[in-house]
């Protein structure tokens, strides 16, 4: 009788069967200020926020390409090339820190990076605010929302609100976790099982399937060698803290959009997801993952992207 009751409960609320899974469904933020979201979206596509008038946030974070540019390194103002691979802007609100080295604690604080950095938008807040104050449309929008003179804090606030709206629910895997068992195939389920059994979930878990911790690149086997050459950006978190223990430490990236955001790693040096999985097995887990298992894990990762504007990728 107890077994029958238990089975009935699991059928009635099938998501209970997944309550102990290391990955949890994304829940998009609620209570967003839609006026700020709309203003932030306009700013996100505004090229006049850059020093040469040609680069917007959307230039490197293409919302039609998984939220990044598909390049090894981004191209900023005056054709300058960056030195770190562009992370996706989708689900950035789920990250516990921003940037590969985690130097920004919030989406608002992150805005200073692209706006001010010479290889990106290369501008100053004084110039940005001056442009926005002189533009009648922006002047009215900011006045309506903030009811005061435009400040950098207002710009950061609006753009961060828009980025929070880019948190994507409804992935096939989330549907599976919520009880829709046929949302993913048997092959995809096998890939998830391997993802767990090999230990990938030690770093890639939670709603973002990553993005919630720091980890050294090369835990089990050194990834950076003098023979290969070590660039300043390879030092990762060390560049922020100057703590020797933080050398080669990076924020673990979210895998939610990973199937759409090649090339991979902080330096964009890995062209394919297959190769990235092989390298992670070798350097982070100390294991040589067989090719057939790599392919199954890759198949599973295709279930993770959420819906953008109600459309699947």
C-alpha positions as semicolon CSV with decimal commas, in nm:
position;residue;x (nm);y (nm);z (nm)
1;X;0,000;0,000;0,000
2;X;0,284;0,237;0,089
3;X;0,456;0,159;-0,243
4;X;0,136;0,237;-0,432
5;X;0,102;0,570;-0,249
6;X;0,462;0,658;-0,322
7;X;0,425;0,577;-0,691
8;X;0,105;0,782;-0,709
9;X;0,284;1,079;-0,547
10;X;0,570;1,064;-0,796
11;X;0,327;1,043;-1,086
12;X;0,122;1,332;-0,956
13;X;0,432;1,547;-0,889
14;X;0,705;1,397;-1,110
15;X;0,948;1,684;-1,044
16;X;0,991;1,542;-0,690
17;X;1,196;1,263;-0,844
18;X;1,455;1,524;-0,950
19;X;1,470;1,725;-0,626
20;X;1,823;1,604;-0,549
21;X;1,971;1,673;-0,891
22;X;2,283;1,897;-0,905
23;X;2,126;2,107;-1,182
24;X;1,807;2,300;-1,112
25;X;1,566;2,474;-1,351
26;X;1,619;2,842;-1,425
27;X;1,366;3,076;-1,269
28;X;1,375;3,415;-1,439
29;X;1,379;3,719;-1,212
30;X;1,043;3,871;-1,131
31;X;0,944;4,228;-1,065
32;X;1,164;4,380;-1,334
33;X;1,095;4,744;-1,412
34;X;0,986;4,724;-1,775
35;X;1,061;5,090;-1,843
36;X;1,418;5,032;-1,729
37;X;1,437;4,711;-1,933
38;X;1,331;4,899;-2,248
39;X;1,577;5,180;-2,182
40;X;1,854;4,931;-2,107
41;X;1,781;4,749;-2,432
42;X;1,808;5,074;-2,626
43;X;2,141;5,147;-2,456
44;X;2,259;4,792;-2,525
45;X;2,234;4,859;-2,900
46;X;2,359;5,220;-2,884
47;X;2,688;5,259;-3,075
48;X;2,731;5,619;-2,957
49;X;2,831;5,489;-2,616
50;X;3,168;5,399;-2,771
51;X;3,451;5,640;-2,842
52;X;3,438;5,594;-3,220
53;X;3,058;5,563;-3,247
54;X;3,079;5,217;-3,402
55;X;3,066;4,968;-3,115
56;X;2,771;4,880;-2,896
57;X;2,731;4,611;-2,632
58;X;2,545;4,412;-2,896
59;X;2,850;4,421;-3,124
60;X;3,020;4,164;-2,903
61;X;2,709;4,019;-2,738
62;X;2,499;3,929;-3,040
63;X;2,159;3,817;-2,914
64;X;2,101;3,617;-3,231
65;X;2,426;3,421;-3,186
66;X;2,391;3,295;-2,832
67;X;2,486;3,624;-2,669
68;X;2,845;3,652;-2,791
69;X;3,033;3,725;-3,114
70;X;3,171;3,387;-3,222
71;X;3,526;3,527;-3,236
72;X;3,831;3,417;-3,044
73;X;3,877;3,775;-2,921
74;X;3,632;4,066;-2,956
75;X;3,697;4,362;-3,184
76;X;3,653;4,698;-3,015
77;X;3,685;5,065;-3,109
78;X;3,920;5,160;-3,392
79;X;3,960;4,791;-3,476
80;X;4,143;4,708;-3,154
81;X;4,142;4,339;-3,066
82;X;4,071;4,224;-2,712
83;X;4,258;3,960;-2,515
84;X;3,977;3,761;-2,351
85;X;3,702;3,557;-2,515
86;X;3,358;3,717;-2,495
87;X;3,126;3,534;-2,253
88;X;2,757;3,512;-2,333
89;X;2,532;3,783;-2,192
90;X;2,245;3,536;-2,161
91;X;2,189;3,422;-1,802
92;X;2,462;3,660;-1,680
93;X;2,235;3,750;-1,390
94;X;2,287;3,397;-1,256
95;X;2,665;3,444;-1,224
96;X;2,796;3,509;-0,875
97;X;3,066;3,733;-1,026
98;X;3,116;3,892;-1,367
99;X;3,411;3,856;-1,609
100;X;3,641;3,556;-1,637
101;X;3,849;3,681;-1,344
102;X;3,544;3,776;-1,135
103;X;3,654;4,135;-1,089
104;X;3,298;4,272;-1,084
105;X;3,053;4,175;-0,812
106;X;2,737;4,274;-0,997
107;X;2,590;4,348;-1,338
108;X;2,596;4,717;-1,248
109;X;2,966;4,711;-1,157
110;X;3,042;4,514;-1,473
111;X;2,933;4,804;-1,694
112;X;3,252;4,999;-1,625
113;X;3,457;4,729;-1,798
114;X;3,334;4,751;-2,157
115;X;3,251;5,123;-2,144
116;X;3,592;5,236;-2,018
117;X;3,834;4,975;-2,148
118;X;4,044;5,097;-2,438
119;X;4,019;4,772;-2,634
120;X;3,641;4,764;-2,604
121;X;3,430;5,081;-2,615
122;X;3,715;5,307;-2,505
123;X;3,498;5,584;-2,368
124;X;3,458;5,782;-2,046
125;X;3,149;5,820;-1,831
126;X;3,171;6,195;-1,881
127;X;3,142;6,153;-2,258
128;X;2,866;5,893;-2,228
129;X;2,656;6,108;-1,996
130;X;2,715;6,414;-2,214
131;X;2,583;6,231;-2,522
132;X;2,277;6,102;-2,338
133;X;2,193;6,441;-2,189
134;X;2,218;6,608;-2,530
135;X;1,998;6,350;-2,702
136;X;1,632;6,457;-2,661
137;X;1,494;6,103;-2,667
138;X;1,734;5,972;-2,402
139;X;1,689;6,288;-2,198
140;X;1,315;6,232;-2,183
141;X;1,343;5,859;-2,112
142;X;1,585;5,906;-1,823
143;X;1,384;6,197;-1,686
144;X;1,064;5,991;-1,689
145;X;1,223;5,695;-1,510
146;X;1,468;5,860;-1,271
147;X;1,328;6,213;-1,244
148;X;1,673;6,365;-1,210
149;X;1,984;6,447;-1,413
150;X;2,141;6,152;-1,597
151;X;2,429;5,990;-1,409
152;X;2,654;5,688;-1,473
153;X;2,462;5,509;-1,195
154;X;2,139;5,548;-1,392
155;X;2,301;5,405;-1,705
156;X;2,439;5,110;-1,511
157;X;2,102;5,052;-1,347
158;X;1,904;5,048;-1,673
159;X;2,147;4,827;-1,859
160;X;2,169;4,581;-1,570
161;X;1,789;4,560;-1,561
162;X;1,788;4,472;-1,930
163;X;2,054;4,206;-1,883
164;X;1,850;4,050;-1,604
165;X;1,569;4,013;-1,856
166;X;1,803;3,793;-2,064
167;X;1,769;3,506;-1,817
168;X;1,632;3,222;-2,028
169;X;1,378;2,974;-1,895
170;X;1,211;2,679;-2,065
171;X;1,505;2,466;-2,181
172;X;1,428;2,107;-2,273
173;X;1,641;1,992;-1,980
174;X;1,451;2,216;-1,737
175;X;1,127;2,070;-1,870
176;X;1,270;1,726;-1,800
177;X;1,363;1,825;-1,444
178;X;1,012;1,960;-1,397
179;X;0,863;1,622;-1,482
180;X;0,823;1,618;-1,858
181;X;1,023;1,300;-1,901
182;X;1,000;1,290;-2,280
183;X;1,148;1,638;-2,318
184;X;1,491;1,484;-2,372
185;X;1,587;1,166;-2,555
186;X;1,735;0,845;-2,416
187;X;2,070;0,946;-2,568
188;X;2,054;1,286;-2,397
189;X;1,967;1,120;-2,067
190;X;2,268;0,892;-2,110
191;X;2,486;1,198;-2,169
192;X;2,357;1,360;-1,850
193;X;2,431;1,043;-1,656
194;X;2,789;1,054;-1,783
195;X;2,812;1,427;-1,707
196;X;2,737;1,337;-1,347
197;X;2,938;1,018;-1,320
198;X;3,259;1,170;-1,457
199;X;3,229;1,453;-1,205
200;X;3,158;1,747;-1,436
201;X;2,886;1,854;-1,192
202;X;3,145;1,926;-0,924
203;X;3,190;2,266;-1,092
204;X;2,900;2,281;-1,336
205;X;2,581;2,271;-1,130
206;X;2,301;2,492;-1,010
207;X;2,066;2,689;-1,233
208;X;2,349;2,821;-1,450
209;X;2,525;2,484;-1,478
210;X;2,828;2,680;-1,362
211;X;2,896;3,046;-1,299
212;X;2,879;3,012;-0,921
213;X;3,239;2,943;-0,817
214;X;3,607;2,990;-0,900
215;X;3,829;2,702;-1,006
216;X;4,188;2,658;-1,118
217;X;4,228;2,565;-1,483
218;X;4,450;2,259;-1,451
219;X;4,341;2,101;-1,121
220;X;4,461;1,749;-1,200
221;X;4,708;1,820;-1,478
222;X;4,878;2,152;-1,550
223;X;4,708;2,335;-1,835
224;X;4,954;2,624;-1,863
225;X;5,319;2,550;-1,931
226;X;5,621;2,767;-1,998
227;X;5,671;2,577;-2,322
228;X;5,326;2,671;-2,444
229;X;5,369;3,027;-2,325
230;X;5,178;3,210;-2,053
231;X;5,010;3,541;-2,132
232;X;4,904;3,797;-1,868
233;X;4,537;3,709;-1,915
234;X;4,619;3,344;-1,839
235;X;4,686;3,439;-1,477
236;X;4,312;3,484;-1,424
237;X;4,200;3,575;-1,074
238;X;4,559;3,656;-0,973
239;X;4,536;3,976;-1,178
240;X;4,263;4,092;-0,938
241;X;4,389;3,967;-0,601
242;X;4,767;3,940;-0,653
243;X;4,743;3,625;-0,442
244;X;4,978;3,355;-0,580
245;X;4,715;3,092;-0,499
246;X;4,487;3,257;-0,755
247;X;4,717;3,203;-1,052
248;X;4,529;3,029;-1,336
249;X;4,202;3,054;-1,141
250;X;3,891;3,159;-1,333
251;X;3,519;3,185;-1,276
252;X;3,369;2,855;-1,387
253;X;3,163;2,942;-1,695
254;X;2,796;2,862;-1,723
255;X;2,724;2,583;-1,970
256;X;2,366;2,688;-2,037
257;X;2,451;2,833;-2,378
258;X;2,777;2,648;-2,438
259;X;2,660;2,472;-2,756
260;X;2,614;2,816;-2,916
261;X;2,922;2,998;-2,793
262;X;3,234;2,852;-2,957
263;X;3,528;2,908;-2,938
264;X;3,594;2,807;-2,580
265;X;3,793;2,894;-2,268
266;X;3,908;3,236;-2,152
267;X;4,140;3,272;-2,450
268;X;3,910;3,129;-2,715
269;X;4,180;2,879;-2,805
270;X;3,956;2,573;-2,833
271;X;3,746;2,559;-3,148
272;X;3,504;2,277;-3,074
273;X;3,294;2,160;-2,785
274;X;3,420;1,806;-2,838
275;X;3,779;1,919;-2,783
276;X;3,678;2,132;-2,483
277;X;3,516;1,832;-2,312
278;X;3,823;1,616;-2,379
279;X;4,051;1,882;-2,230
280;X;3,830;1,932;-1,925
281;X;3,834;1,560;-1,859
282;X;4,213;1,551;-1,881
283;X;4,302;1,868;-1,690
284;X;4,015;1,907;-1,443
285;X;3,913;1,546;-1,375
286;X;4,237;1,361;-1,446
287;X;4,060;1,127;-1,687
288;X;4,076;1,050;-2,056
289;X;3,710;1,044;-2,153
290;X;3,644;0,804;-2,444
291;X;3,522;0,968;-2,763
292;X;3,184;0,796;-2,752
293;X;3,122;0,930;-2,402
294;X;3,233;1,278;-2,507
295;X;2,979;1,269;-2,788
296;X;2,701;1,171;-2,547
297;X;2,794;1,449;-2,305
298;X;2,788;1,691;-2,596
299;X;2,443;1,565;-2,695
300;X;2,324;1,632;-2,339
301;X;2,460;1,988;-2,346
302;X;2,230;2,063;-2,641
303;X;1,934;2,033;-2,404
304;X;2,045;2,325;-2,184
305;X;1,972;2,651;-2,376
306;X;1,650;2,820;-2,269
307;X;1,400;2,998;-2,489
308;X;1,477;3,343;-2,628
309;X;1,169;3,546;-2,722
310;X;0,972;3,221;-2,693
311;X;1,185;3,054;-2,960
312;X;1,417;2,755;-2,926
313;X;1,769;2,783;-3,065
